[in-house]
Amino acid sequence: MPVAQTSQISDSPSLQVLPTGGALGAEICGVDLARPLSPDTIQQIHRALLNHYVLFFRRQHISEEEQVRFTAYFGTPVEHVREQPDRAIKEIFLISNIVANGKPIGALGNDELTFHSDLSYLPQPGRISMLYAVELPRVGGETQWCNCHAAYEALDEAMKARLRGLRAIHRHPIARQNHPVTVTQPLIRTHPETGQKALFISPQFTRAIVGLDLDESDELLMFLFAHMTQPQFVWTHDWQLGDLVMWDNRPTMHRRATFPATERRLLKRTQIFNDETPYE
């Protein structure tokens, strides 16, 4: 489970890691993401991410260039695989229901997005994702994260043994988003930096378990989905304007609540992917 104490970041006495007290997550206080960060601060934020899986920074005022720079401290920011209108900074992916001149300015609308780990339908899926809140609806649109490591640890030994070595097919519901070759991922994923094991399946993208008949596969997946999304494994982030949230996709999955179509929502996303292949 994530570390459950407040900790100082060494090169800035005002910078603190404040755990949420929930299943995962911590607030990082005392850092201005519009400014370049020192190597020690970057290292401490990275360590906090490994401990807490989801980090959020309140009251940020950053440009797209500054968001990309912050993302680059943790890997190589890349353009999202989904098509979007042309934009000056390709690494920024707009998540929005706003329509301008008769066309959506971003992707994903206002409907619920069920639990998933980003881009798990690709051979090398999402590692770190970040969202910066520019416009928010008055109600709805909350994001929840699931602690897939804690969910794995809570399984009994018989179930853990049953899952070992199994792989599952991951596919995006929109066919053109998928890789040309069917992608399978291990049901149990080992984090390459911490060695922790986590369940690596999701209601959004996991279709079937390889080697099981369909009924057995469906039964096992439904059991695991219900297990993983119990309240003790889930934490909800209530967005505020200026929030930047970053998360590690390897031990987590996340979902977004629906919000009224008449309300505007705009978040700017950056992402690091295509640099790790999941393994058990």
N, C-alpha and C positions, 0 to 999 in steps of 0.2 A: 504494500500500500504506500501512497505518497507519504513523505516525511511530514509530520504534523507539528512542527514548531516554527516560530519566527526565526529567520536567520539574516545576518547582515552580509551585504556584498562588500568586499574588503576595501576597494579603492574609493568608496563613496559611503560615508557613515549615514547619509540620509536615505540610502537605497535599501529597501527591505523586501523580503519575501514573506507574504502573509497568506498562509494556507486558508482555503475556504472553510475547512472543517467538514466538508462533504466527501464524496467518494473520490474526488480528485480536484485539482485546480488550485491556483494560488494567484494573488494579486502582487504585481511588482510595483513598488512605490519608489518615488524619488529619482526616476530616470526620464530624461527628455529625449525622445526618439528622433527629434529633429536635429540633434547634434551627433557628431561622430562619437562612438563609444570606445573606451580603452579596451585592450585585449583582456585585462583582468575582469572587467565588467561583463564582456561577452562570455567569457568562460563561466562566470558565476550564473549568468542567465541560462546558459546551456545546461549547467548542472541542475538548476531549478526545474528546467523543462524535463530532464530525465527523472527527477524526483516526483514531480507533480503532474506531468503529462499535458496540462493546459495552463497557460499563463495569460493574464490580462493586464493591460496598462491603461489606466484611466486618463481622461483629459489630455489626450495627445493632439497636437496640431502639426500634421506632417503633410508634405507634398508627396506626389507619386514617386518622385526620384528618391526621397528620403525613405519611403517604405521599401523600395527595392534595395536601397543600401542596407537597411536593417536586415532584410531577409538574407542578403548575401553574406552576412556574418556567419550563417549557419549552413551554407551550401550555395549551389548555383541556382538563382531564380530562373525559371523557364516560362515560356509562353504556355498558357493553358491549351489543352488539346481541343477544346470546343471552339467553334468559330464564333467570332464576335465582330461588330463593326470596327473599321479601321481606327486605330488610336495611336497616339504619339509614343507611348511607352508600352511595348508589347507584353512585358511581364505582368502588367496589371490586368486583372480579369474582373469585369464589373458584374456584380450580383445585384440585380435590381428588377423591379416590376414597372419602372418608369417608362413611358412611351413618349417619344419626341418625334415630331413630324411623321406621325403614323407608324413609327418603327420602335421596337424595344431597344433601349440603350444598352441593356445587359442581358443576363440569363437567369433562369430559375424562377421567375414569376413570384407569385404569392402563395402557392399551394404548399402543403406540408411536404417536407423531404424526410423520408423515413431513415432509420439508422443505417449508417454506412461508414466505411473507411475510404477516404478519397482515392479514386482511380484504381481500386483493387481489381478492376476488370482489365488492367494492363499488366504485362509481365513484370515491370518494375513500377510499382504504384507510388502514390503520394507518401513522402516521408514527413515533411513539415508543411503545414498550411498556415496562412495568416489572413485575418480579416480586419479591415479598418472601417469603422462606422461613420458614414457621412450624413445619411438621412435615415430616420427610423420611424416606424409607425407608432401611433399612440398606444395601440394594443396589439398583442401577438408578436410573432416573429422571434420568440426566444429560441436559443440554441441549447440543446442538451448534449452532454458527453457521457459516454459509458466507459467505465474502467474495466477493460477486457482482461487485464492481468488479474485483478481481484476476482473477477467472475471465474477465470480458469482455476485459481487457487482454491475457490470454494467448492469445486467439484469433488466428488469422492474419488478414491483411487481407482475404483473399478471403471468409472466413466473416463478418467484420464487415460487409462490403459486402452480403453475401447477407441479413443480418438487418435492415439499415436499412429503416425504413418498415413493417416487419411488425408486426401486432398479433395477440394471442392471446385466446381466450375463457377467462375465469376463472369457475369455478363451485364452490360448496361442495357436497360430497357429500350433505349434508342439504338437500333442496330448499327447505324453508321459510326457510333462512338467506339465500337468494339475493335479489338485487335484482329487482324486477318486470321490468326490461328487461335483456336479456343484456349482460353487462359484458365489454368488451374492454380490454386494456392493451397498451402498447407492449412489444415484446420487449426493447428497449434503453431504459433509463430514465435521464434526466439528473437528477442531484441538484441541486435548485434553489439550494442554499447553496454547494456546492463546485464545481459544474460537471462533476463526475466522472460517467462513464457506467458503468452496471452492467446485467447481465442481470436481467430482471424476469419470471421464470417460476418455476414450482415444481411438483414432482411431485404435491403435495397438491391444488392448485387449477387448474392450467393444463390445459385440455382439448384444444384444437386451435388451429392457426394459421390465421387468416382468409386465405382466398384460395388455400390449398393443398389438394390432394386429401388424403384421410385418410391414405393410406400415406406420402406425402411428409411430411405434418405429423408423424405419429408417429415417423418415422425421424429427422427433425431434432430433435424434442423429446427423444427418447431419447439422441441424441448429446450435446445440451447438458446434460441432467441428469447424464449420466455424467461429462462434463467438469467441471461445477461442483462436484461432490461428491468430487473427487479429494482425497486427504489434504492436499496443500499449500494447499488453499483452506478447510480446515475446522479449527475449534478447538472443544474440548470443555470445558465448565465443570462441574466437580465441586462440587456444591452443599454448603454448610455452613449450619447453622442461623444465622439472622440475616443472611444474604446479601440484599442488594437488588441486582438486576441490571437495568440499563436498556439498551435497544438501539434503533438506528435501522433501521427496516424498509426504508428506501429502497435501501441498498446491501447488504442481507443477506437471507438466509432462515435458518430454524432448524428443528430437529427435537427431539423428546424420545424418549429410550429408554424401553422398557417397564420395569415393576417389578412385583414380586409383588402380587397382589390382596389378600393378607393383610397387607401393609405399608401404613401410613397416610402420606399425603402431602397437605400443605396449603400452597399458595402463594396470596398475595393479589396480584392484578394491578390495575394502573391503565393507562390507555391514552389516547393522543391520536390522534384520526382525524377524518375528515370536514372536513379543512381544506386538503387539497392534491389536485390531480388529476395523476396521472403523465403525463409527456410525454417524447418522445424529444429 
